[in-house]
Amino acid sequence: MTQDSSKEGLSERAQLLLRSLVQSYIRDGLPVGSRSLSREAGLTLSSATVRNVMADLEELGFVTSPHTSAGRVPTDRAYRFFVDSLLRADLPAPGSLEAEELRQHIGSAGDDSRALVANASQLLSSITRLAGVVTIPLPKSQTLTQLEFLPLSGRRLLVVLVYDNREVQNRIIELPRSYSADELRRAAGLLNATCRGLTLPELRQELFRQLKESQESLNRLMLDAVSVAQLAVEPQAAPSGVDYVIAGETNLMGLAELGGVDKLKRLFEAFNERRDLLQLLDASVRAEGVQIFIGHESGYTVLDDCSIVAAPYTTDEGVAGVLGVIGPTRMAYDRVIPIVDLTAKLLGSALNSRR
């Protein structure tokens, strides 16, 4: 995602003016005129000279004019130039108060990793005043302690998976037919007797083996039990098998760039459907360091006015998940990037201490 601005044909003066324009627009949210831009950049240039530079930047797609007589505003390409220049520099650490809040509260949610993730999401949201999102770590080496089936309405079933006697995951699945409470109780009993102590990958492999044996022996109870269990442990929500916790969506409602009921409705629907956002987060899991998707870079129309700043968090076992912040393209990147980076490090450390 990083581009070399010199290859864009930008002189040092044009780069300085562009950075100043982006900073001014992020701070004030108003189109930037030539005279104020010259003062902002600390240059002694005439308004005519600045206008000429702006005309060149507009032709290159870095800025645009909302109205004929107005100043310029940055495009996604300008934000990308600005962010890449930030990442090439040494960004300052988060403010002392923000860093202290993160260190004090990131690991205060008990031993449950899902609670830790929810806490991290809420902290990201409250500190940045944007939406915070954190994927739930998959239990790679954790072993199954207990499995329970609880019938819901219709053919829906609540599956409770307990790992290492402390990690609880709840999943709701849709069954191909209705099962009585007694059938579900006996099925869970059979599975607990044969599958306790297995990791999730081992559990999937064992269920596949048992399903084949049950089909050959026509053991109806075991066949039903294994079929239900397979649905319960299948990767959910996305091909990567991850899910996420999001907090602070309402913070986005007061932002002018994301205003409008229809735009917000589509955005919140995307959060609920999860698929598109999970694809972006999954890309960040496989990358190193902070990743930033600006506007159209996401590839999803519903996120055209948004930016996502994300970073993977790791434990001793490797990358466990990814966390980030979702906000308008006009966000304070120089503040948000270090916060996301520090939160990822602290969450990984907190998860390590509980394993």
VENFENJO-V217232 format. One line per field, one symbol per residue. phi: phi as a letter, one per 40 degrees, with the letter a starting at -180 (. if undefined). A space follows every 50 residues. Layout:
phi->???
//
This chain:
phi->.cbcccccgccccccccccccccccccbgbdbcccccccccgbcbccccc ccccccccccgcbabcbdcccbbccdccccdccccccccccccdddcccc ccccbcbcbgcccccccccccccdccccgbcbbbccccccbcbcbabbbb cbcgbcbcbbbbbfgacbbbbbbbccacbccccccccccccccbbcgccc cccccccccccccccccfccccccccccccccbcdbgadcgbbabbbgdc cccccdcbchcccccccccccccgdcccccccccccbbgcbbbbfcccgb dcbccbbbbbacbbbcchcbiababbacccbcdcccdccccccccccdcc cdcbb
//
